[in-house]
């Protein structure tokens, strides 16, 4: 059985981890930012141990890089990892739509409608973090109604790089408005129980990110892992010697 002390320590550690992770994925801590264990401990008024544990957890998610005896910094966005996180998201969400259509209640559809209004309101106020949170909740309902909450939790814990790219895209004029329109299209198909159209709309909704990656990389080059440079030592000296 856990003692009160252990419960409190776990709560502190979780709080520090959650606050740091939220700051990273919402870009309050920009990619490449050096983070100090000591300074964060002072800010949260905790010992350095829960901060150190949070760094370890975040490093496993690829959100911070810990360089022993040197520094810890927020990781740059890795588009290779974004592609893998995107693949996971697309695979699970495409599969869950069929289950959603078979199980969704009126309450689920009512909340989806409300979220579209909340997204539009957040967009007018330029409340981009709220906009993304409502966006996430919109998709989360599909998983909850389909009794697949575990899959949603997996996506949440494995989508830090993908989330940061999504945050960057909505800073660009017009993209967020299109997101809301696409949500309307998805919801309309789901109400009609048209799985094929719902999946097609979802595919278009998710795949917009592919065309937007080059745009945001051009606008925020310092936020991304540099493209691999050509290996100057990979020299062709004419191939194998000819056999006589």
N, C-alpha and C positions, 0 to 999 in steps of 0.2 A: 504494500500500500504506500502511496506517495505521502510524504510528510508535507506540512504547509510550506516549509522552506523550499522544498523541491518544486512544489507547484508554483510558488512565486517566482523562482528562478526561471522556470520554463516560460512563464508568462512574460517576464522581462525580455528574455531571449527572443521569443516570438514577436514581441512588439517592436524590438529594434530591427529584426530581420524584415518584418512587414513594412515598416516605415522606410527603410533603406531601399527595399525592392520597389516600392511604389514611386519613390523619388527617381530611381533609375529608369524604370519603364515609362514613366510619364515625362522624362527628359528634364526634370528639375535638376538632376545631376547629369550633366551632358556627357556623352561618350568621350573618353580620354581624361576625364577629371580625376585628379589624384585625391584619394580620400584617406584621412588620417584616423587611425584607430583611437588615438588619444583625444583628438578634437571631437569625434563623434561621441565618445564616452562622456566627455564633458557636457556636450549639448544635451544628451539624454539623461545626464546625471546618474550614470550607472558605472559599474566597473568596466574594465576593458575586456573582461572575459566574454560577456554576451555579444559584444561587438566583434570580437575575434571569431566567435562561432558563427555569427551572421555572415561574415566575410567568407568563411569556409563554405557555408551553404550556397551563397551567391556565386562563388567560383565554380561550384558543381553545375550550376545552371548556365554558366558562361557569361554571367553579368558583371563579374569583376575579375581582374587579373591580380593575383597575389605574387609579388616577386620577393622571395625571402630576403630579409636583411636590407631591403631597399625601399619598396613602396607597394601600395595597393591602389589600383586605379579602375575606374569604370571602363569596362571593355568597349572597344569600338564595335560598331554593328558589322556583323559578318554575314554578307549576303548568301554565302554558302549555307550557313546555319538557318538563315531565314527561309531558304528554299525547303530545307528539311522540316522545319516547323510548319511551314505552309502545307506541305504534303500531308503531314499528320492531321492538320485542321481540316483540309478538304476531304480526306478519306473518311474521317469520323463523322463529319457533319453531313456529307452526302448520304451516308448510310443511315443516319438517324432520322432523316426527314420522313421516310416511309413509316417508321415507328411512331413519329409524332402525329402523322395524319390518322393513324389508327387509334391513338390514345388521347389526343388533345381534348381538353375540356373547354367550355365556354369561357371560363375564367382565364385560361391561358391565352385565348384569342383576344379577350378584353385587355389583358395586360400588354399584349403585342401592339394593339391599337394605341394604348396610352403612351407606350414608349416611342412611337413614331412622333407623337405630339411633343413629347419631352425632348427628343432629339432636335426637332425643328426649333424649339424654344432655346435650347442650349446653343444652337448654331447662330441664332440672331444675337445672342449675348456674347458670342465668341468664347464661350466656356468650353474649350476643346476637351479638357479632361472629362467633364460631365458628358460631353457628346460621346466620347469613346466608352465611358462607363455604361451609358444607355445602349450603345451599340452592342457591347458585350452581353448585357442583360437580354437584349432581343434574341441573340443567338443561344444564350444559356437556356432560355425557356424551351427550345426545341429538345434539349437533352433532358431537362427535368421532366417534361411531360411524357417523354419516351422512357422514363425510368432508367436513364443512362447518366446519372450524375457523376459517376466515377470517371467516365470518359471526359466530361467537361473539366473535372479537377485536373486530369492529366494534361489537357490542353493548356489550362491556366498555368501549370507549373513548368511547362516546356515551351512557352511561346514568348519569352522575354525579348528576343531580337525582333521577332515578327511584330510584336506590340509596338516597339519603338519606331519601326518603319511606318506602321499605321498612324502613329502620332505625327510623324513628319508630313505624311501626305495630306492630312486635313489642314495643315497650315497653308496649303496652296489653294488659292481661290478657286471655287467651283467644284472641287473634288468632294467635299462633305455634302453638298447639295445633291450630288449624283448618288451618294451612298443612301441618302434618305429615300430617293426615288426608287432605288433598287430594292430597298426593304419593302416598300409598298407593293412592288411587283411580286416579290417572294410571298408576302402575306396573302395577296389576292389569289395566287395559285393554290396556296395551302387551304384557304377557305373553300375553294372549289374542289378540294381533294384531288388536284391534278398534280400527281407526283412528278411526271415528266417535265412539266413546265416549271415546277418549283425547283427541281434540280438544275434545270437549264439556267434559271434566273440566279440561283445560288452560284453556279459555275461562273457566270459573267460577273457577278458581284465580287467574288473572291479573286478572279483572275485579272481584274483591273490593276492589281498591285504589280503585276509583271511589267506592264507598260509604264508604270509610274516610278519604278526603281531607278531608271536612268535619270529621270527628271530630278528626283530628290538627291541623288548622289551628286549631280551637277551643282545643286544649290547648297548642299551641306557636305562638301568633300571631306572635311576634317572629322566627320562623325563615323566614317566607314573604314574598315580594314582596307589598306591599299591593295590594288590589283597586283597579282604576282608579276614581278618584272622578269624579262627574258634573262635566262641564265647565260651570262657572258662567257662561261667556261664550256658551254655546250657547243663545241666547234666540230664541224665535219672536216676531217682531214682526208677525205677521199674514199672512205670505206675500207673494206678488207683488202689485203694484198692479192693480186691475181695469182692464181695457181698455174704453174707451168705445165 
